[in-house]
Amino acid sequence: MKKLVIYSCVTGSYDKIERPSVQVPWADWVCFSTEELNDELWQFRRISTNSSLGPILQSRQYKLNPHLYFPEYEYSLWIDGNIGLSSEEIFHIIEAKMSEGVLYSGIHHPERDDVYEESLRILMGRREKASSLRKTVRFLKKEGFPEHWGLMENNVILRKHNDPEIIRFDELWWSMLKRYSHRDQMSQSYCLWKCGITPDYLLPEGYSARNHPAFTYRMHGPVYVKGKSLKARYQDAVAALRVFFYRVFLNSL
């Protein structure tokens, strides 16, 4: 069995794959994409542009199910398309985790440790429908999922993906994503908790892919940095009101 596959998925113009500054001979690189890659490092695997899942779920399909696509590898490292590897240190960390037999290792969320607070932030950023978030939060509360259990930023994930425990976890996570919020951080912590998997972390607390020298990080998609227009300020105010009323709703569940 091969040791490690490093993989990602980019669809449309949302992201362009980052080329790493460092490589190791014991890892293969695979990118699932709707657009052909002209890159000697990344092995290109074409995905359909007509998927009924839509671009977000289509990307998550590969992110959450490495056991379906990489049966010949012991470990997989998922990295978002906007993440690059820039230091040999990350490979030393990965090797240590694999030697320890760690099943699942990720990155601390840089700002929060609570999925319920995360739902408010997602709503404020208008990254998900309020109805979908309400449905998800209602389910989590019904299940008794505790506040401040922990939260990961799922842009870097190391998994022993063919282990039965991880397959069970990934299948639950994928089913949650299809049924509830499409924001994967809204269900990942619950699935770890439900499957009895203790979270492990690639980096110390206080570090993430945004500020650790082993990674390069850029914002998803095209970035426009301008002074806020009156319309943008109005939209921020509306978003803040939405969060206020949504917080009231959450407290009533």
C-alpha positions in Angstrom: 0.0 0.0 0.0 1.3 3.5 -0.9 2.0 5.8 2.0 0.4 9.2 1.3 -1.7 11.0 -1.3 -2.1 14.8 -1.1 -5.2 15.9 -2.9 -7.5 18.8 -3.6 -10.5 19.7 -5.8 -11.1 22.9 -7.8 -14.3 23.6 -9.8 -14.9 26.4 -12.2 -13.1 29.7 -11.4 -13.6 29.5 -7.6 -9.9 28.5 -7.0 -6.7 27.8 -8.8 -4.6 25.1 -7.4 -1.4 26.1 -5.5 1.9 24.6 -6.5 3.8 23.6 -3.3 7.3 25.0 -2.6 8.4 21.6 -1.2 7.8 18.0 -2.1 8.7 14.5 -0.8 9.2 11.3 -2.8 6.8 9.3 -0.7 3.7 11.4 -1.5 1.6 11.6 -4.7 -0.4 14.7 -5.7 -3.9 14.4 -7.2 -6.3 17.2 -8.2 -9.9 16.7 -9.1 -10.9 19.5 -11.4 -13.4 20.5 -14.1 -10.5 22.2 -15.9 -7.4 20.4 -17.3 -4.2 21.1 -15.4 -0.9 21.6 -17.1 1.3 20.7 -14.2 4.0 18.0 -13.9 3.4 17.5 -10.2 -0.4 17.4 -9.8 -2.1 14.3 -11.3 -5.2 15.6 -13.0 -8.5 13.7 -12.6 -11.4 15.3 -14.5 -14.7 15.7 -12.9 -18.1 16.3 -14.6 -19.3 19.8 -15.2 -22.9 18.5 -15.2 -23.1 17.1 -11.7 -26.6 17.3 -10.1 -24.8 18.0 -6.8 -23.7 21.5 -7.8 -20.2 22.9 -7.5 -20.1 23.1 -3.7 -21.3 19.6 -2.9 -19.4 18.2 -5.9 -16.1 19.4 -4.3 -17.2 18.2 -0.9 -17.9 14.7 -2.4 -14.1 14.3 -3.0 -13.1 16.0 0.2 -15.2 13.8 2.4 -14.8 10.5 0.7 -11.1 9.7 0.1 -11.8 6.0 0.8 -13.7 5.8 -2.4 -11.0 7.4 -4.6 -7.7 6.3 -2.9 -8.0 2.6 -1.8 -4.3 2.1 -2.6 -3.1 4.7 -0.1 -2.7 4.4 3.7 -3.1 8.1 4.4 -4.5 11.1 2.6 -4.0 14.8 3.1 -6.8 17.1 1.9 -5.8 20.7 1.2 -8.2 23.4 -0.1 -7.3 24.9 -3.4 -6.2 28.1 -1.8 -3.7 26.4 0.5 0.0 25.8 -0.4 2.7 23.8 1.3 5.8 25.9 1.8 8.0 24.2 4.4 9.5 20.8 5.0 8.2 21.1 8.5 4.7 20.1 7.5 6.0 16.8 6.1 7.9 16.1 9.4 4.7 16.7 11.2 2.7 14.4 8.9 5.4 11.6 9.2 5.2 11.8 13.0 1.4 11.6 12.9 1.5 8.6 10.6 4.1 6.8 12.7 1.8 7.3 15.7 -1.1 5.8 13.8 -3.2 8.9 14.2 -6.6 8.3 12.5 -7.7 11.9 11.9 -5.8 15.2 12.4 -6.8 18.7 11.4 -6.4 22.4 12.1 -7.8 24.4 15.0 -10.4 27.0 13.9 -8.5 30.3 14.2 -11.4 32.2 15.8 -14.0 29.9 17.4 -14.5 26.6 19.2 -18.3 26.4 19.0 -20.4 25.3 16.1 -23.4 27.3 17.3 -21.4 30.5 17.2 -20.1 29.4 13.8 -23.7 29.3 12.5 -24.1 32.9 13.4 -20.9 33.9 11.6 -22.0 32.0 8.5 -25.3 33.7 8.5 -23.6 37.1 8.9 -21.4 36.4 5.9 -24.5 35.2 3.9 -22.7 32.0 3.1 -25.7 29.8 3.8 -29.5 30.1 3.9 -30.9 30.8 7.3 -33.4 27.9 6.9 -30.6 25.4 6.3 -28.7 26.7 9.4 -31.8 26.5 11.5 -32.5 23.0 10.4 -28.9 22.0 11.2 -28.8 23.7 14.6 -32.2 22.2 15.6 -30.8 18.7 14.8 -27.6 19.3 16.8 -29.5 20.5 19.8 -31.9 17.6 19.6 -28.9 15.2 19.6 -27.5 16.9 22.7 -24.3 18.1 21.0 -22.6 20.4 23.5 -21.5 24.0 23.1 -17.8 24.7 22.8 -17.0 21.1 22.0 -14.3 22.2 19.5 -14.2 23.4 15.9 -11.8 22.8 13.1 -11.1 24.8 10.0 -11.3 22.0 7.4 -8.9 23.4 4.8 -6.2 20.8 5.8 -7.2 17.3 6.9 -4.9 14.2 7.4 -6.8 10.9 7.6 -6.1 7.2 7.7 -9.0 7.1 5.3 -9.4 3.3 4.8 -9.7 2.6 8.5 -13.2 1.4 9.3 -13.7 4.1 12.0 -12.8 6.9 9.5 -15.0 5.4 6.8 -17.9 5.4 9.2 -17.1 9.0 10.2 -16.7 10.2 6.6 -20.0 8.5 5.5 -21.9 10.2 8.3 -20.3 13.5 7.5 -21.2 13.2 3.9 -24.8 12.2 4.7 -25.1 15.2 7.1 -23.7 17.6 4.4 -26.3 16.4 1.9 -29.2 16.6 4.3 -28.3 19.7 6.3 -26.0 22.7 5.9 -23.5 22.5 3.0 -20.9 24.2 5.2 -18.7 21.3 6.3 -17.7 22.8 9.6 -21.3 22.8 10.7 -21.4 19.0 10.9 -17.8 17.8 11.2 -17.5 18.3 15.0 -20.8 16.6 15.6 -19.7 13.6 13.4 -16.4 13.2 15.4 -18.4 13.4 18.6 -21.0 10.9 17.4 -18.3 8.4 16.2 -16.3 8.7 19.4 -13.2 10.0 17.6 -10.9 12.3 19.7 -9.7 15.2 17.6 -6.0 15.5 16.9 -4.3 18.6 15.6 -1.5 19.1 13.1 -0.5 22.4 14.6 -0.4 23.8 18.1 -3.4 25.9 19.3 -3.1 29.5 18.0 -1.8 28.3 14.6 -3.7 27.6 11.5 -3.0 27.4 7.8 -3.4 31.2 7.8 -0.5 32.0 10.0 1.9 29.0 10.1 5.1 29.2 8.1 4.5 25.7 6.7 1.6 27.0 4.6 0.7 29.7 2.2 -2.8 31.0 2.3 -4.9 33.2 0.0 -8.5 34.1 0.0 -10.9 31.9 -2.1 -11.7 33.2 -5.5 -11.0 36.7 -6.8 -10.4 39.3 -4.1 -11.6 42.9 -4.4 -10.3 45.3 -1.8 -12.0 48.6 -1.9 -13.5 51.1 0.6 -17.0 50.0 1.5 -19.8 51.6 -0.5 -23.1 52.8 1.0 -24.7 49.6 -0.4 -22.1 47.4 1.3 -22.6 49.2 4.7 -26.3 48.7 4.3 -25.8 45.0 3.6 -23.6 44.7 6.7 -26.3 46.3 8.8 -28.9 43.9 7.4 -26.6 41.0 8.1 -26.2 42.1 11.7 -29.9 42.3 12.1 -30.3 38.9 10.7 -27.8 37.5 13.2 -29.5 39.3 16.0 -32.9 37.7 15.2 -31.2 34.4 14.4 -29.5 34.4 17.8 -32.9 35.0 19.5 -34.2 32.0 17.5 -31.3 29.8 18.5 -31.9 30.6 22.2 -35.5 29.5 21.8 -34.7 26.0 20.5 
